[in-house]
Amino acid sequence: MRLNPRQSEIVELLEFGHRVRVGELAQRFGVSNMTIRRDLSHLEEQGLVVRTHGGGVATGSLRFLHALLSRREASPLKTAIGRRAARLIEPGQTIMVDTGTTALEVARRVPPDTSITVVTSSLLVAEELFGGPAKVLLLGGLLGSELPSVYGPLTESTLAGLQVDLLFMGCDGADSREGFYTADVHLSSLEQAMIRSAQRVVLVTESEKFRQRALVRTAPPEAIHTLVTDRGLSAEDEANLAEAGVRIMFCGEEANVLT
């Protein structure tokens, strides 16, 4: 399955919002409506999207999402961010990994000889770590209809009794003064519960997310201990985050243990 970066992002938007519109996508990516229609036609040929009048919807297949998220080749940037973030993990720690695709890359880059405990709501993260040395605590709850992960009151009440050293989480949008956003209300509530259970929060996301917004604000900048991103972050955003006490690490640079 070959997707260009724009098509991959359209699929990711469908994972959370389940529906996209041609005009909104054209404005988001700065391309013509015709280009977006061609993208949607290509995705429909791949079985990833069902075309609708003026847009498209996700196929709604859990098997489709599993194949898409766990087996497709991740973008080089997500891989680099995941690798950089994973080097922050110390032996013996308990970490938490959320449901995002960049957070999944962190799980994929956990050193194979590192003895840690991983708490997650993502079936994909659990599968990735299955058979390895890490102990995996898979949270219970309602299984999402569009994303292979769990959520809901049971998940959040379980988190209330846990304490982890590091939380690795992604976002759908970011503002260096306002905070970090997700497109899904249920996921936002779950991520807020995860933040409350974590000693330190590591946000893993591409710098381009700082030029996007999503439906729900998950947390203010002050809730984040460390941001792992790429060098595309603007000087203004870097200054705003530093003012909020956020430590910034860029992929490709040497890791330092968090203190």
N, C-alpha and C positions, 0 to 999 in steps of 0.2 A: 504494500500500500504506500503510494507516494503522495505526500501532501506538501504544498509549499507552506511557509510560515503563516501566511494569512489564513489559509484553509485550516491549518491546525488550530489556530486561535478561534476560528468560527466554531469548530467542533467543541472546543473547551467552553465557549460561551453557551453552547447548547447543553453541555453537561449540567450546568447550574440553572439556566433560565428556561431550557426546554424549547424555546421558540426564538427565532431571530427574524428581523425585518430588513428587507433590501436597503431601504433608504437609510436606516440607522447604521447598518454595516458600512455602507458607502461613505457616510460622514466620518465614522470612526477610523477607517483606514485611509481616507483621502483618495478614494478611487471612484470610478463611475458605477452607476447602477448596473450597467451591462457587465462589468467585470465581476461584480458580486453575483449576478445571475449565473455567470459561467462557473464561478466557484461552487455555487449551490448545485448546479447540474453535475459537476464532477463529483461532489460529495454524495449526491444521490446515486450516481453510477457505482460508487464504492459501497453503497448500502448503509451510509452513515446518516443520511438526512432524507426526510420525506418533504418534497417541495409543496408549498402551499401558495395561495394567492398572496403575492407580495413578500414572501419569505420562505421559511422552512422550519420544521420541527424535528427533534431527535426521534430516532426510530423507537426508543423506549425499551430496547432489549438489553437486559443485564449482560448477556453474553457479548453483545456488541461493545458495551463499555469495557468489559473485562479485556477483550482483545485489543481495544483501542488504547487503553491506559497502561496495561501491563506488558504488552508485546510490541507495540510500535516503538520505533527508535525515538528516543527523546531528543529534543533540540540540543545542539552543542552547548548553548548558553545555560539551559536548565541543568544539564549534566555538570557543567563547570561549577555552578552555584552549589549543587548538591554535594559535589566532591569537597569543595571548600568548607562547607558547613559541617560535613561529617568528621572533618579533622579536628573539630572542637570537642568531640566526644572523648571522655576519659574512661578507662577500664573501671568497672564497678559501679558506674552511674546508672540511674534510672532515667530514661528519656521518654518523651512522648512525641509522636509523629501524627500530624493531622492528615486530612484526606486529599490535599492538593497534589498536583502533578510534580511540582518542584520538591515538595516535602517527600514524595515517593523517591525522588532521586537521592535524597539524604539516606533513606533506608537502604537503597541499593549500594551506597558507598560506605556503609559501616564496615570497618576492617574485619575480615573473617576470623581473626584470632582474638577479637575484643570481647571480653565477658561483660555484658550489660543486660539490663532489663528494658524492654521496649513496651510501652503502653500505646495502644492505637485503637481508633474506631474504624480503620480502613481494612477491608478484607484484602486489598491488594498489598498493603504494607505487610500484613501478617503472612500472606503467601510468599512474598519476597524473602522474608526472614525464616521461613519454615525450613527445618533441617539444619540450621546453622547453630552456632554456640549461644546466640542471644536468647534469653527467656522472653517470651512474647505474652503479654496480657492483652487479649482481645476483648474490648468492652462489649457489653451486651446492649440491646436496645432494638428499636424498630429498624428494619432493613430498608434503606432508601429504594425507591422505585426506579430511579434513574442513575444512581451512583452506588457502587458496591461498598457501602459503609453504613454504620448504624448511628442513630440519633435518638433524641427524645428524653423524657423525664428519667427513665431508668439509667440511661447513659450518663446524664448529668448528675444524678444522685450518687452513682458509683464514683464519679470524679471527685465529688465533695469529700470523700474519705481517702483520697490519694494525695501524695505529694511527690513530685518528680523534680529532678535536678534541672533538666532542660526540656523545653517545648520547642519543636520545630514546626512552624506553621507558614502557610502561604497566604495570599490575598488576591482579590480580583481587581482591586483598585487601591490607590494610596494618595494621601495628601500630607506633605511634610509638616503641616501645622494642625490639620484636623484629625488625622489618624488613618486607619486602615479599614478597608471595606470588603464585604462579600456580597455576592448576588443572591444568596439564599438565606432566608430568615431563620430556618431551623439550624443551618450550619453556623450562622453567626452566634446563636444562643449557645451551641455546643462549644464553639471556640472560646467564648467568654468564660465558660466553665473550665475549659482547659487552662486558660491563662491564670485563673484563680488557684489552680492546683500546681503551678510551676514556680520554682525558685527563680528561674531566668527564662525569658522568652526570646527565641531566635527567629526572626522573620526572614524567610528565604523567598526572594522574588526578583524578577527582572526590573531594571530601572524604568522601563517603559510603563510599568504599572503606576508610576507617579504622574503619569499624564492621563490617567483613567479614573473614573469613579464607578461605584456599584451601588446596589440598593441600600445596604445596611452598614452603618459604621460599627465595626467589631470592637475597636479599641483606640484610645488616643495614643499619640506617639510615646508618651511617658510610660506606657505599659510594656514597651518593647525594650529589652536590654541590648540586643545586638541585631543589626541588619546585615545580611549577607546578600550582596547584589553585584552588578557589573559597573564598569567605569562610565556608563552612560548617565549616571546620576548627576543632576545639575549642581552647580556650586551653591545655588540658593537653597535647594533641598538639603544638601549636605550640611549647610550652616544651620538651617532650621532644626534638623534632627539632632545635631550636636548640642544645640541650645536646650533641647528636650532631654538630653542625657543619653541619647541613643549612640551606641558604639557602632561604627560602620566598618565592615570588612568587605573587601572586593575580591571576587574570584580570581584565582591566579596568583594571589599573594600568600606568603607563608602564614600558617595558623599560629595563634597563641591561645593557650588555655584561658578560658574565661575566668575573671576574678571579680 
